[in-house]
């Protein structure tokens, strides 16, 4: 493909006379661009395949909705900006120093100072022309029977296919590898680019072949990240070579970093980035074996797609319930095939990163923050805030002896991962002690059938559970319960952290008891409390004869009134989940429970009914929190009237400015479609986004502040620390100290 694209670029540059017609401006840009045609083609192919083969995600939930297509405008901008970035490197010159300013600093400043609006216009026009050439000239030779009649008919008009004979009389055709489709979505027409299914099959993308097409830009570091200088123009820190922002935001002009001191936040980012990690070699070994044997356990995707149930030609004559069951099974199988399109490359990127750094003594994850102060590792595929696969592959690089209490907390950690986190601590430890025999067997042979059943379906992380089984078995084998050098992190998680902050803001004792801010004999579970209220409402409706009664009885019949169905909505209520969002969350959980029994339409109706009951039940438990949200809403309305973005200083000193403004848009006509892009923010705020965003963003800024204050406390006491928003990690021996620091920081925060 790169060769074909390079040849087409050379032909374009050899064209005599003017270039006219749709897309002519982009083609003239390619002709006049002082960049080698081979380099242009490689950048275009590499960028396209990166976007089409692996979505940029951090959590498994982010994969939902990814179907292997990429919006045309996304691909166009990515290609155009990649070419312009390469051009910047070439224009800045050699890697010598000039007047004391290094090549890298000049490079970063050149990109930072560029006019955003003009750059995006230029990127769209240039990228559209390159993508158009890619779609036109990238072909694969396939069996003609795999092509649609439209594709076969297009051969005579477009001269895309060369028919020939291959094999034993099999007719093949040279067909376009990429497709461009227009789809009506949310009141507008959206163009998508996809890699056609027969092209995927011809490419035969096994794990090794796949990684040849994917080139992650940001990787973990093997030296400590550079300290942050947030007030520099542009801000500097983190990677040695890559330029990354200190604050992740859609409007860098609203960060205000040049006019106030954000050094306290920067010091926390430095502390988090300097925490040394390493790859857990034994977990990596087991994971590779699971993939090799194609066991498809513990979120490792299978190599092959599930077989699609065949729909008989006379299916219309089947009884309705049989026909619906057959169509539903087909629908679910097709859906699973589409999910695997993204799950396989996403998993492979994580595994490849672990293999690349397997022998590194230490690796580091430079961090930055979003505009609310929430911290994130910059390397996207392998890091500790990602899913269980990543967390299982990582451990602290510097082990510490367990001491007197570390063994206790290591057992608690395993019990939590196995779903026993609502028991008192002593009962969790007793559970692990009673499980000693099977833990030893798992450590001895983790892939034996009797071992897999114990760890592979752990409620909160099978790979993390397996890592702790390995370490506990080694401790029991050596008998050194205090001197054993442990390198696994122990997690201390908040109980619905957003509601904890609301309860503290409102001094709400009832809400505080539900989320464990007040002492009790047993851990309280707010999800079970709300679920109990929901069940009561469903039982009440089930006794009626109206529509709600029918839906209530159906929910009882399906036995779906479970904790996990309501958990996500309760977790996100304080972060501004809408009625539509709550319905989607509940529907996703219902689908995972009974998606093989109930069709999408009925699931949608049940989810709509149940999500409304969940929201009403939350209001009853956290009445004062809802009153605070209403006050936030009034404050935002006043600022909206003044055309001012809602802004505040977080307690740790970060200026939080909501970047929601009405954007200025520009239309670019390309050869294939019209592209509308947002070039810059206009002078007027987006009132709806400002109002909806303030309650969740303010609470996020509080939990981010609490995490940073806890990190500062750990740094003062010389203990290791890693944070995942409201989950705080340290060595097992340091858990008592972290427990104390967490509570002290929370009290200090809410005493301000």
HELIX and SHEET records of a PDB file:
HELIX    1   1 UNK A    2  UNK A   13  1                                  12    
HELIX    2   2 UNK A   24  UNK A   32  1                                   9    
HELIX    3   3 UNK A   37  UNK A   53  1                                  17    
HELIX    4   4 UNK A   60  UNK A   63  5                                   4    
HELIX    5   5 UNK A   72  UNK A   92  1                                  21    
HELIX    6   6 UNK A  103  UNK A  113  1                                  11    
HELIX    7   7 UNK A  116  UNK A  137  1                                  22    
HELIX    8   8 UNK A  144  UNK A  146  5                                   3    
HELIX    9   9 UNK A  149  UNK A  158  1                                  10    
HELIX   10  10 UNK A  197  UNK A  203  1                                   7    
HELIX   11  11 UNK A  207  UNK A  211  1                                   5    
HELIX   12  12 UNK A  252  UNK A  254  5                                   3    
HELIX   13  13 UNK A  257  UNK A  259  5                                   3    
HELIX   14  14 UNK A  263  UNK A  273  1                                  11    
HELIX   15  15 UNK A  281  UNK A  293  1                                  13    
HELIX   16  16 UNK A  315  UNK A  317  5                                   3    
HELIX   17  17 UNK A  320  UNK A  356  1                                  37    
HELIX   18  18 UNK A  388  UNK A  393  1                                   6    
HELIX   19  19 UNK A  406  UNK A  417  1                                  12    
HELIX   20  20 UNK A  425  UNK A  434  1                                  10    
HELIX   21  21 UNK A  436  UNK A  444  1                                   9    
HELIX   22  22 UNK A  449  UNK A  455  1                                   7    
HELIX   23  23 UNK A  462  UNK A  478  1                                  17    
HELIX   24  24 UNK A  497  UNK A  505  1                                   9    
HELIX   25  25 UNK A  509  UNK A  514  1                                   6    
HELIX   26  26 UNK A  526  UNK A  542  1                                  17    
HELIX   27  27 UNK A  547  UNK A  558  1                                  12    
HELIX   28  28 UNK A  563  UNK A  572  1                                  10    
HELIX   29  29 UNK A  573  UNK A  575  5                                   3    
HELIX   30  30 UNK A  579  UNK A  594  1                                  16    
HELIX   31  31 UNK A  600  UNK A  621  1                                  22    
HELIX   32  32 UNK A  623  UNK A  641  1                                  19    
HELIX   33  33 UNK A  687  UNK A  717  1                                  31    
HELIX   34  34 UNK A  732  UNK A  734  5                                   3    
HELIX   35  35 UNK A  735  UNK A  750  1                                  16    
SHEET    1   A 3 UNK A  69  UNK A  71  0                                        
SHEET    2   A 3 UNK A 188  UNK A 195 -1                                        
SHEET    3   A 3 UNK A 178  UNK A 185 -1                                        
SHEET    1   B 3 UNK A 139  UNK A 143  0                                        
SHEET    2   B 3 UNK A 170  UNK A 176 -1                                        
SHEET    3   B 3 UNK A 164  UNK A 166 -1                                        
SHEET    1   C 2 UNK A 226  UNK A 229  0                                        
SHEET    2   C 2 UNK A 236  UNK A 238 -1                                        
SHEET    1   D 3 UNK A 247  UNK A 248  0                                        
SHEET    2   D 3 UNK A 367  UNK A 370  1                                        
SHEET    3   D 3 UNK A 375  UNK A 377 -1                                        
SHEET    1   E 2 UNK A 277  UNK A 279  0                                        
SHEET    2   E 2 UNK A 394  UNK A 396 -1                                        
SHEET    1   F 2 UNK A 400  UNK A 401  0                                        
SHEET    2   F 2 UNK A 485  UNK A 486 -1                                        
SHEET    1   G 3 UNK A 489  UNK A 493  0                                        
SHEET    2   G 3 UNK A 727  UNK A 731 -1                                        
SHEET    3   G 3 UNK A 722  UNK A 724 -1                                        
SHEET    1   H 2 UNK A 647  UNK A 649  0                                        
SHEET    2   H 2 UNK A 655  UNK A 657 -1                                        
SHEET    1   I 2 UNK A 661  UNK A 669  0                                        
SHEET    2   I 2 UNK A 674  UNK A 685 -1                                        
END                                                                             
